[in-house]
Amino acid sequence: QDKQPHLQIEQQNQPSPSNETLQSRPQEQQKSDSSKPRPPPLKSMSLTKPPPELPPELAADFEGAPELLGEGAFAVVCRLHHRRTGEVVALKVVEKYPLHIRNMLPQLQREVRIQRNLHHRHILRLLSCMEDDA
């Protein structure tokens, strides 16, 4: 069975004190912070691999390759730059097959519904969500 990932895009909001990597910063700060060293990558425990390139329907809106920010058992999160606005966003890619065989797809659907309705300066705002047929 083809294991195409579920894609979820979230806008990065106000700084989180515990994770500077996920901060959204003004353009001037983003450029000056690029010389700071990045922490070493985490040991992978994810069943999902970051997308080597974006699907065509997303590639037109974003520039550059996805930069891995973090990963979990069923998902990875990558940083992208919106081509038109210059905003930094987080792309969450969820592998549906492992969730399907564990009867966890309703839990993922509930997570998306909840995330759509959350509006708080310390919580990432869900901009859009897409699902493939796989």
C-alpha positions as CSV (number, residue, x, y, z in Angstrom):
1,Q,0.0,0.0,0.0
2,D,1.3,3.5,-0.9
3,K,2.2,5.5,2.2
4,Q,1.6,9.1,1.2
5,P,1.8,11.5,4.1
6,H,-1.0,13.7,5.5
7,L,0.1,17.4,5.3
8,Q,-0.7,20.1,7.8
9,I,0.6,23.7,7.7
10,E,0.7,25.8,10.8
11,Q,1.8,29.4,11.1
12,Q,4.4,30.1,13.8
13,N,3.1,32.5,16.3
14,Q,4.5,34.2,19.4
15,P,7.8,33.0,20.8
16,S,7.7,29.9,23.0
17,P,10.1,30.2,26.0
18,S,11.0,26.5,25.7
19,N,11.8,26.2,22.0
20,E,13.5,29.1,20.2
21,T,13.6,27.1,17.0
22,L,9.8,27.5,16.6
23,Q,9.8,31.3,17.1
24,S,8.4,33.5,14.5
25,R,10.6,36.6,14.2
26,P,10.5,39.8,12.1
27,Q,12.5,39.6,8.9
28,E,15.3,41.8,10.2
29,Q,15.9,39.4,13.2
30,Q,15.7,36.3,11.0
31,K,18.5,37.6,8.8
32,S,20.8,38.5,11.7
33,D,20.2,35.2,13.5
34,S,21.2,33.0,10.6
35,S,24.8,33.0,11.8
36,K,23.9,31.3,15.1
37,P,24.9,27.7,15.3
38,R,22.0,25.2,15.2
39,P,21.7,22.4,17.7
40,P,22.7,18.9,16.4
41,P,19.9,16.9,14.9
42,L,18.0,14.6,17.2
43,K,18.3,10.8,16.8
44,S,15.4,9.7,14.7
45,M,12.6,7.8,16.3
46,S,10.1,8.7,13.6
47,L,8.4,6.3,11.2
48,T,7.9,9.3,8.9
49,K,10.6,10.9,6.7
50,P,10.6,14.6,5.9
51,P,9.5,15.2,2.3
52,P,12.5,15.6,0.0
53,E,10.5,18.1,-1.9
54,L,7.0,19.7,-1.6
55,P,4.1,18.4,-3.6
56,P,3.4,20.7,-6.6
57,E,0.3,22.2,-5.0
58,L,2.5,23.5,-2.1
59,A,5.7,24.2,-3.9
60,A,4.2,27.2,-5.7
61,D,3.6,28.9,-2.3
62,F,6.8,28.1,-0.5
63,E,10.5,28.6,-1.3
64,G,13.5,26.5,-0.4
65,A,13.7,22.9,0.8
66,P,11.9,22.0,4.0
67,E,14.2,22.2,7.1
68,L,13.6,19.6,9.7
69,L,12.6,21.0,13.1
70,G,11.5,18.0,15.0
71,E,9.9,14.5,14.7
72,G,7.7,12.1,16.6
73,A,6.6,8.5,16.1
74,F,4.1,9.3,13.3
75,A,5.1,12.8,12.1
76,V,7.8,15.3,11.3
77,V,7.7,19.1,11.4
78,C,9.7,21.2,8.9
79,R,10.2,24.9,8.6
80,L,9.3,26.7,5.3
81,H,9.2,30.2,4.0
82,H,6.1,31.5,2.3
83,R,7.1,32.9,-1.1
84,R,4.7,35.9,-1.2
85,T,4.6,37.0,2.4
86,G,8.1,35.9,3.6
87,E,6.4,34.4,6.7
88,V,8.0,31.4,8.4
89,V,5.6,28.4,8.8
90,A,5.8,24.9,10.2
91,L,4.7,22.0,8.0
92,K,3.6,18.9,9.9
93,V,3.7,15.7,7.8
94,V,1.8,12.8,9.3
95,E,2.2,9.3,8.0
96,K,-1.4,8.0,7.9
97,Y,-0.7,4.2,7.5
98,P,0.7,3.6,11.0
99,L,-2.2,5.5,12.4
100,H,-4.7,3.5,10.3
101,I,-3.4,0.1,11.4
102,R,-3.6,1.3,15.0
103,N,-7.2,2.7,14.6
104,M,-5.8,6.1,15.4
105,L,-7.1,8.1,12.4
106,P,-10.1,9.5,14.4
107,Q,-7.6,10.8,17.0
108,L,-5.7,12.7,14.2
109,Q,-9.0,14.1,12.8
110,R,-9.9,15.3,16.3
111,E,-6.5,16.9,16.7
112,V,-7.0,18.8,13.4
113,R,-10.6,19.9,14.5
114,I,-9.3,21.2,17.8
115,Q,-6.3,22.9,16.3
116,R,-8.5,24.8,13.8
117,N,-10.5,26.3,16.7
118,L,-7.5,27.3,18.9
119,H,-6.6,31.0,18.9
120,H,-3.9,31.9,21.4
121,R,-0.7,33.8,21.0
122,H,1.3,30.9,22.4
123,I,-0.3,28.2,20.2
124,L,0.5,27.7,16.6
125,R,-2.4,28.7,14.4
126,L,-3.5,26.1,11.8
127,L,-3.5,27.8,8.4
128,S,-4.6,24.9,6.2
129,C,-4.7,21.2,6.1
130,M,-4.7,18.7,3.3
131,E,-5.1,15.0,3.0
132,D,-4.2,12.6,0.2
133,D,-6.1,9.5,-0.9
134,A,-3.5,7.0,0.4
